[in-house]
Amino acid sequence: MSSSNLSTAELSSGDCAGSKLSTSVYPSGALNMLSREEVARLSDATQEVGEVLRRCALAVLNSGEQGDDAEAMLREYHDFRIQVYQVNRGMRIDLENAPACAFVDGKMIKGIRELLSAVVRDIVYYHTEIQLNANFDLDSSEGISNAVFEILRNAHLLDARREPNIVVCWGGHSINSEEYDYTKEVGYQLGLRGMDICTGCGPGAMKGPMKGATIGHAKQRTLPGHYIGVSEPGIIAAESPNPIVNELVILPDIEKRLEAFVRLGHGIVVFPGGVGTAEEILYMLGVLLNPANERMPYPLIFTGPASAADYFVEIDRFIELTLGEPARKLYQIIIDDPVAVARAMAEGVNQVREWRTEVNDAFYFNWLLAIDPIFQRPFEPSHANMAALDIRRDLPAHELAAGLRQLFSGIVAGNVKPDGVKAIRDHGPFRIHGEPAIMTALDKLLRRFVDQHRMKLPGGAAYEPCYRIV
């Protein structure tokens, strides 16, 4: 009997596109050795988190396939089902009408089997061990950080033996070929310097650095490399994990996902992107602007090829207008020089190592990073909440950054998340307002994103804004 597949069915057509397959697989990784009681709890929990589990499982089964239309994928595989069962040897995952591209000759691709196991592990773990556990206070800042820690530890991403070397790479999933090649070159240079890569796990600027780093790691014989993908249920269907990801973790919401990035990583490189990348930038700047983090080194580099220089000029101007000069001092902009980026990041990570040694903070989880609760509480991008956002420059800088982060998060939801897309279709665009100078700059920035094809609708349709500035 195969260790990964119990039985297979014939493909419903001759090629992968639209083809489906029903089969059963044994999980891998942390789920391959469980007690009967643990398996029973997993099986029961999958009934309660069924739709979330189904969507995320479908996303990883489409790993490596092009496309960012989550609704189209869900329609095409509307009859996909996943169920967890207890068997004598532990746990079995039954799949009905799964995408055939996840299989080779009827057997599930090993990497996809690992990603599928990670989905089951994380979604069920949060539901059974954290969300319903009275010992976790998810209304307090400390309780939220502890929950993020527990999820990462359960995913085996925290290793006390490792030196600081995780570089988080942010950027758009819809970037042009020149920008994509540049992300690969930066990843290669980071890999040559022993850095591991953590991204949002999707295509584009999330895949390129990992692809480049694989070559750098191979040349330096620093194998196996760690290619960490951090996602959440609302976005994973639009940004399915790329095939290079070998360590996947699913956080329950975007706020915990962002906290996982900044506590797990030792430095951040930002490539060109759209509103999602702007959200990430504002989150990081808002956290670093907290006076409690003033002494803490945290390298933050914006970079892209020469053709992307204007993108960072616009971002820099917007930050200067809204958050001021103190925020601009928190990052470097390095254009068209992957070697300089890698050298600056290596030096920055070395400073992180020295500082954490001095203050006795863990290398594997940045406990001392102060994150204000406004950055941790889940923001529901409803029409009412978007209209209620308070955007003005007389707020403390970190509070304004939090409001802007929520605004961009809502636009991401309206652009690509299935629930957000449906809300826009049913009720029209979000109405956003604030201080006129900021709204003018915001409108200009978003229009630039559209002109540069960084705000694309799934399926290649012309972009129709999901927001209206009033």
C-alpha positions as CSV (number, residue, x, y, z in Angstrom):
1,M,0.0,0.0,0.0
2,S,1.4,3.4,-0.9
3,S,2.4,5.7,2.0
4,S,0.6,8.6,0.4
5,N,-2.4,7.2,-1.6
6,L,-4.8,4.5,-0.6
7,S,-6.7,4.4,-3.8
8,T,-7.0,6.3,-7.0
9,A,-9.7,7.0,-9.6
10,E,-9.4,7.6,-13.3
11,L,-9.1,11.2,-14.5
12,S,-12.4,12.6,-15.9
13,S,-10.6,13.9,-19.0
14,G,-7.3,13.6,-20.8
15,D,-5.5,16.7,-19.5
16,C,-5.2,18.5,-16.1
17,A,-7.3,21.5,-16.8
18,G,-10.7,20.9,-15.4
19,S,-9.9,17.2,-14.7
20,K,-10.8,15.8,-11.3
21,L,-9.8,12.8,-9.3
22,S,-11.1,11.1,-6.1
23,T,-8.7,9.4,-3.8
24,S,-7.5,9.0,-0.2
25,V,-4.2,10.0,1.2
26,Y,-2.3,9.6,4.5
27,P,-1.0,12.9,5.8
28,S,2.7,13.7,6.2
29,G,4.7,15.7,8.7
30,A,3.3,16.3,12.2
31,L,0.1,14.5,11.3
32,N,1.6,11.1,10.5
33,M,1.8,10.0,14.2
34,L,-1.3,10.8,16.2
35,S,-3.2,9.0,19.0
36,R,-6.7,7.7,18.4
37,E,-8.1,10.5,20.6
38,E,-6.3,13.2,18.6
39,V,-7.5,11.8,15.3
40,A,-11.1,11.6,16.7
41,R,-10.9,15.3,17.7
42,L,-9.5,16.2,14.3
43,S,-12.3,14.3,12.5
44,D,-15.0,16.0,14.6
45,A,-13.5,19.4,14.1
46,T,-13.3,19.1,10.3
47,Q,-17.1,19.0,10.4
48,E,-17.3,22.4,12.2
49,V,-14.6,24.2,10.0
50,G,-15.7,22.4,6.8
51,E,-16.0,25.3,4.4
52,V,-12.8,27.0,5.5
53,L,-11.0,23.7,5.3
54,R,-12.5,22.9,1.9
55,R,-11.4,26.3,0.4
56,C,-7.9,26.1,1.8
57,A,-7.4,22.5,0.8
58,L,-8.6,23.3,-2.8
59,A,-6.1,26.2,-2.9
60,V,-3.1,24.0,-2.1
61,L,-4.3,21.3,-4.5
62,N,-4.0,24.0,-7.2
63,S,-0.5,24.9,-6.1
64,G,1.6,26.1,-9.0
65,E,-1.4,26.7,-11.3
66,Q,-1.7,30.2,-12.8
67,G,-4.8,32.3,-11.9
68,D,-5.9,34.5,-9.1
69,D,-9.7,34.2,-9.5
70,A,-10.8,32.5,-6.3
71,E,-14.5,32.6,-7.2
72,A,-13.8,30.9,-10.6
73,M,-11.8,28.2,-8.9
74,L,-14.5,27.6,-6.3
75,R,-17.1,27.4,-9.1
76,E,-15.1,25.0,-11.2
77,Y,-14.6,22.7,-8.2
78,H,-17.9,23.2,-6.5
79,D,-18.2,19.5,-6.1
80,F,-14.9,19.1,-4.3
81,R,-15.1,17.5,-0.9
82,I,-12.6,16.7,1.9
83,Q,-13.1,14.5,4.9
84,V,-10.8,13.3,7.7
85,Y,-11.3,9.7,9.0
86,Q,-9.8,7.7,11.9
87,V,-8.2,4.5,10.8
88,N,-6.0,1.9,12.5
89,R,-2.8,3.5,11.4
90,G,-3.9,7.0,12.3
91,M,-5.6,9.5,10.0
92,R,-6.8,9.3,6.5
93,I,-7.9,12.3,4.3
94,D,-10.5,11.5,1.7
95,L,-10.7,13.7,-1.4
96,E,-13.6,13.8,-3.8
97,N,-13.3,15.6,-7.2
98,A,-9.9,17.1,-6.4
99,P,-7.9,18.9,-9.1
100,A,-6.0,16.4,-11.2
101,C,-3.0,18.7,-11.4
102,A,-2.2,17.7,-7.8
103,F,-1.4,14.2,-9.0
104,V,1.1,12.4,-11.2
105,D,0.0,9.0,-12.6
106,G,-2.8,8.9,-10.0
107,K,-0.5,9.6,-7.0
108,M,-0.5,13.0,-5.2
109,I,2.7,15.0,-5.6
110,K,4.7,14.8,-2.5
111,G,5.0,18.6,-1.9
112,I,1.3,19.1,-2.4
113,R,0.6,16.3,0.1
114,E,2.8,18.2,2.6
115,L,0.9,21.4,2.0
116,L,-2.5,19.7,2.3
117,S,-1.4,18.2,5.6
118,A,-0.3,21.7,6.8
119,V,-3.8,23.1,6.0
120,V,-5.6,20.4,8.0
121,R,-3.1,20.8,10.9
122,D,-3.3,24.6,11.2
123,I,-7.0,25.2,10.6
124,V,-8.1,22.4,13.0
125,Y,-5.4,23.2,15.5
126,Y,-6.6,26.8,15.8
127,H,-10.2,25.8,16.1
128,T,-9.7,23.0,18.7
129,E,-6.7,24.2,20.7
130,I,-6.8,28.0,20.6
131,Q,-10.1,29.5,19.6
132,L,-12.2,27.4,22.0
133,N,-9.5,27.3,24.7
134,A,-10.3,29.5,27.7
135,N,-6.5,29.7,28.4
136,F,-6.1,31.9,25.4
137,D,-7.3,35.5,25.8
138,L,-7.7,36.6,22.2
139,D,-9.0,40.0,23.3
140,S,-5.6,40.9,24.8
141,S,-2.4,41.8,23.0
142,E,-0.4,39.3,24.9
143,G,-2.9,36.6,24.3
144,I,-2.9,37.2,20.5
145,S,0.9,37.1,20.4
146,N,0.8,33.8,22.4
147,A,-1.7,32.4,19.9
148,V,0.6,33.3,17.0
149,F,3.5,31.7,18.8
150,E,1.6,28.5,19.4
151,I,0.5,28.2,15.8
152,L,4.0,28.7,14.5
153,R,5.4,26.3,17.1
154,N,2.8,23.6,16.2
155,A,3.9,24.1,12.5
156,H,7.5,23.4,13.5
157,L,8.7,26.7,12.3
158,L,10.4,27.7,15.5
159,D,13.9,26.3,16.0
160,A,16.0,27.5,19.0
161,R,19.1,26.1,17.3
162,R,19.0,28.3,14.2
163,E,20.9,31.5,13.9
164,P,18.9,34.5,12.6
165,N,18.6,34.2,8.9
166,I,14.9,34.5,7.8
167,V,14.3,37.3,5.3
168,V,10.6,38.1,4.7
169,C,9.9,39.1,1.1
170,W,6.8,41.1,0.3
171,G,5.5,42.2,-3.1
172,G,2.8,41.7,-5.6
173,H,1.5,38.5,-7.2
174,S,0.9,40.3,-10.5
175,I,4.2,41.7,-11.5
176,N,5.8,41.9,-15.0
177,S,8.6,39.6,-16.2
178,E,11.4,42.1,-15.5
179,E,10.3,42.6,-11.9
180,Y,9.9,38.9,-11.5
181,D,13.4,38.2,-12.8
182,Y,14.7,40.9,-10.4
183,T,13.1,39.2,-7.4
184,K,14.8,35.9,-8.4
185,E,18.2,37.7,-8.5
186,V,17.7,39.2,-5.1
187,G,16.7,35.8,-3.8
188,Y,19.8,34.3,-5.3
189,Q,22.1,36.8,-3.7
190,L,20.3,36.2,-0.3
191,G,20.7,32.5,-0.8
192,L,24.4,32.8,-1.4
193,R,24.7,34.6,2.0
194,G,22.9,31.8,3.8
195,M,19.5,33.5,4.1
196,D,16.2,31.6,4.1
197,I,13.1,33.1,2.5
198,C,9.7,33.7,3.9
199,T,6.9,35.1,1.7
200,G,3.1,35.2,1.4
201,C,3.6,31.8,-0.4
202,G,1.9,32.8,-3.7
203,P,3.2,33.6,-7.2
204,G,5.1,36.7,-8.5
205,A,7.2,38.4,-5.9
206,M,6.3,35.7,-3.4
207,K,7.8,33.0,-5.7
208,G,10.7,34.7,-7.3
209,P,12.9,35.1,-4.2
210,M,12.4,31.5,-3.3
211,K,13.3,30.4,-6.8
212,G,16.5,32.4,-6.8
213,A,17.4,31.3,-3.3
214,T,17.2,27.6,-4.3
215,I,20.2,28.2,-6.6
216,G,22.2,30.2,-4.0
217,H,21.6,27.5,-1.4
218,A,22.6,24.7,-3.8
219,K,25.8,26.5,-4.7
220,Q,26.7,27.0,-1.0
221,R,25.5,23.5,-0.2
222,T,23.2,25.0,2.5
223,L,20.6,22.3,2.0
224,P,17.8,21.8,2.7
225,G,16.8,25.4,2.3
226,H,13.8,26.8,4.2
227,Y,11.1,28.3,2.0
228,I,8.4,29.4,4.3
229,G,4.9,30.4,3.2
230,V,2.6,32.3,5.5
231,S,-1.0,32.6,4.5
232,E,-4.6,33.0,5.8
233,P,-7.9,31.5,4.7
234,G,-9.2,34.7,3.2
235,I,-6.4,35.1,0.7
236,I,-5.0,31.7,0.0
237,A,-7.6,30.8,-2.7
238,A,-6.4,33.9,-4.7
239,E,-2.8,33.3,-4.0
240,S,-2.3,29.5,-3.9
241,P,1.1,28.3,-2.6
242,N,3.8,28.2,-5.1
243,P,5.5,24.8,-5.6
244,I,8.8,25.9,-3.9
245,V,7.1,26.4,-0.5
246,N,8.3,23.6,1.8
247,E,7.1,25.0,5.1
248,L,3.5,26.3,5.0
249,V,1.5,27.8,7.9
250,I,-2.1,29.1,7.8
251,L,-2.9,31.8,10.3
252,P,-6.6,32.5,11.0
253,D,-6.7,36.1,9.8
254,I,-4.7,38.8,8.1
255,E,-3.7,40.5,11.4
256,K,-2.2,37.3,12.9
257,R,-0.6,36.6,9.5
258,L,1.2,39.9,9.6
259,E,2.3,39.5,13.2
260,A,3.7,36.0,12.3
261,F,5.8,37.6,9.5
262,V,7.4,40.3,11.7
263,R,8.0,38.0,14.8
264,L,9.3,35.1,12.7
265,G,11.5,37.2,10.3
266,H,14.8,39.0,11.0
267,G,14.5,41.5,8.1
268,I,12.1,42.4,5.3
269,V,12.6,43.1,1.6
270,V,9.7,44.8,-0.2
271,F,9.4,44.4,-4.0
272,P,6.8,46.3,-6.2
273,G,3.2,45.3,-5.6
274,G,-0.3,46.7,-5.2
275,V,-2.6,47.4,-2.3
276,G,-1.6,44.2,-0.5
277,T,2.0,45.3,-0.5
278,A,1.0,48.8,0.7
279,E,-0.9,47.2,3.5
280,E,2.1,45.3,4.6
281,I,4.4,48.3,4.4
282,L,2.0,50.4,6.5
283,Y,1.7,47.6,9.1
284,M,5.5,47.3,9.4
285,L,6.0,51.1,9.7
286,G,3.2,51.4,12.2
287,V,4.8,48.8,14.4
288,L,8.3,50.3,14.2
289,L,6.9,53.8,14.9
290,N,5.8,52.5,18.3
291,P,8.2,54.3,20.8
292,A,8.8,51.0,22.6
293,N,10.6,49.7,19.4
294,E,12.8,52.8,19.0
295,R,16.1,51.0,19.7
296,M,15.3,47.7,18.1
297,P,17.1,47.0,14.8
298,Y,14.9,45.7,12.1
299,P,16.2,46.0,8.5
300,L,13.6,47.1,6.0
301,I,14.5,47.5,2.3
302,F,12.4,48.6,-0.6
303,T,13.9,47.4,-4.0
304,G,13.1,46.7,-7.6
305,P,14.6,47.1,-11.1
306,A,15.2,50.5,-12.6
307,S,11.8,50.4,-14.3
308,A,10.2,50.2,-10.8
309,A,11.9,53.4,-9.5
310,D,8.7,55.4,-10.0
311,Y,6.7,53.0,-7.9
312,F,8.9,53.5,-4.9
313,V,9.0,57.3,-5.5
314,E,5.1,57.3,-5.2
315,I,5.2,55.0,-2.1
316,D,7.9,57.2,-0.5
317,R,5.9,60.4,-1.2
318,F,2.8,58.9,0.3
319,I,4.6,57.8,3.5
320,E,6.2,61.3,3.8
321,L,2.8,63.0,3.5
322,T,1.0,60.7,6.0
323,L,3.5,59.4,8.5
324,G,6.3,61.9,8.1
325,E,10.1,61.9,8.2
326,P,10.4,59.6,11.2
327,A,8.8,56.8,9.1
328,R,11.1,57.4,6.1
329,K,14.1,56.8,8.4
330,L,12.9,53.3,9.0
331,Y,13.7,51.9,5.5
332,Q,16.2,52.0,2.7
333,I,15.4,52.2,-1.0
334,I,17.9,50.4,-3.2
335,I,17.1,50.4,-6.9
336,D,18.5,47.9,-9.4
337,D,21.2,46.4,-7.3
338,P,20.5,42.9,-5.9
339,V,24.0,42.6,-4.5
340,A,23.6,45.8,-2.5
341,V,20.3,44.6,-1.2
342,A,21.7,41.3,0.0
343,R,24.7,42.9,1.6
344,A,22.6,45.5,3.4
345,M,20.2,42.7,4.6
346,A,23.1,40.5,5.8
347,E,24.5,43.4,7.8
348,G,21.1,44.2,9.2
349,V,20.5,40.7,10.2
350,N,23.9,40.7,11.9
351,Q,22.8,43.7,13.9
352,V,19.6,41.9,14.9
353,R,21.6,38.9,16.1
354,E,23.8,41.2,18.2
355,W,20.9,43.1,19.7
356,R,18.9,40.1,20.6
357,T,22.0,38.6,22.2
358,E,22.4,41.8,24.2
359,V,18.8,42.0,25.4
360,N,18.4,38.2,25.7
361,D,15.5,37.9,23.2
362,A,14.9,34.7,21.3
363,F,16.4,34.3,17.8
364,Y,13.4,32.3,16.6
365,F,10.5,34.6,17.8
366,N,10.7,38.4,18.3
367,W,9.0,38.6,21.7
368,L,10.2,42.1,22.5
369,L,8.7,43.7,19.4
370,A,5.9,45.8,20.8
371,I,2.7,45.6,18.7
372,D,-0.2,47.9,19.6
373,P,-3.6,46.1,19.9
374,I,-4.9,48.2,17.0
375,F,-2.7,46.2,14.7
376,Q,-3.7,42.9,16.2
377,R,-7.5,43.1,16.4
378,P,-9.2,41.6,13.3
379,F,-10.6,44.2,11.0
380,E,-13.8,43.2,9.2
381,P,-13.8,45.1,5.9
382,S,-17.6,45.7,5.8
383,H,-19.0,48.8,4.1
384,A,-19.9,50.3,7.5
385,N,-16.4,49.7,8.9
386,M,-14.7,51.1,5.8
387,A,-16.8,54.2,6.0
388,A,-16.0,54.7,9.7
389,L,-12.2,54.7,9.3
390,D,-10.6,57.8,10.8
391,I,-7.9,59.0,8.4
392,R,-6.2,62.3,9.5
393,R,-2.7,63.6,10.2
394,D,-3.3,64.9,13.7
395,L,-3.5,61.3,14.9
396,P,-0.4,59.7,16.4
397,A,1.7,58.3,13.5
398,H,1.2,54.6,14.5
399,E,-2.6,55.1,14.8
400,L,-2.8,56.7,11.3
401,A,-0.7,53.9,10.0
402,A,-3.1,51.4,11.5
403,G,-6.1,53.2,9.9
404,L,-4.4,53.3,6.5
405,R,-3.5,49.6,6.9
406,Q,-7.1,48.7,7.5
407,L,-8.2,50.8,4.5
408,F,-5.8,49.0,2.2
409,S,-6.8,45.7,3.7
410,G,-10.4,46.4,2.8
411,I,-9.5,47.2,-0.8
412,V,-7.6,43.9,-0.9
413,A,-10.7,42.1,0.3
414,G,-12.9,43.9,-2.3
415,N,-10.4,43.0,-5.1
416,V,-9.7,39.3,-4.5
417,K,-11.2,37.7,-1.4
418,P,-14.4,35.8,-2.2
419,D,-16.4,37.3,0.6
420,G,-15.2,40.8,-0.2
421,V,-15.9,40.4,-3.9
422,K,-19.4,39.3,-3.1
423,A,-20.0,42.3,-0.8
424,I,-18.9,44.7,-3.5
425,R,-21.1,43.0,-6.0
426,D,-24.1,43.1,-3.7
427,H,-23.7,46.6,-2.2
428,G,-21.5,48.5,-4.5
429,P,-18.0,50.1,-3.8
430,F,-16.7,50.9,-0.4
431,R,-17.0,54.6,0.5
432,I,-13.9,55.9,2.1
433,H,-13.2,59.4,3.4
434,G,-10.7,61.3,5.5
435,E,-8.5,64.4,5.5
436,P,-8.6,65.9,2.0
437,A,-4.8,66.0,1.5
438,I,-4.5,62.3,2.4
439,M,-7.5,61.3,0.2
440,T,-6.0,63.2,-2.8
441,A,-2.6,61.5,-2.3
442,L,-4.4,58.1,-1.8
443,D,-6.4,58.5,-5.0
444,K,-3.3,59.4,-6.9
445,L,-1.4,56.4,-5.5
446,L,-4.2,54.0,-6.3
447,R,-4.6,55.4,-9.8
448,R,-0.9,54.8,-10.3
449,F,-1.3,51.2,-9.2
450,V,-4.0,50.8,-11.8
451,D,-2.0,52.5,-14.6
452,Q,1.0,50.2,-13.8
453,H,-1.3,47.2,-13.9
454,R,-0.8,46.4,-10.2
455,M,-4.6,46.3,-9.5
456,K,-5.9,43.6,-11.7
457,L,-9.2,41.9,-11.6
458,P,-9.3,38.1,-11.8
459,G,-9.6,36.8,-15.3
460,G,-7.9,39.9,-16.8
461,A,-11.0,42.2,-16.9
462,A,-10.5,45.9,-16.8
463,Y,-10.1,47.2,-13.3
464,E,-13.2,48.6,-11.8
465,P,-12.4,50.1,-8.3
466,C,-14.0,48.5,-5.3
467,Y,-13.8,51.8,-3.5
468,R,-15.0,55.3,-3.9
469,I,-13.3,58.3,-2.3
470,V,-15.8,60.7,-0.9
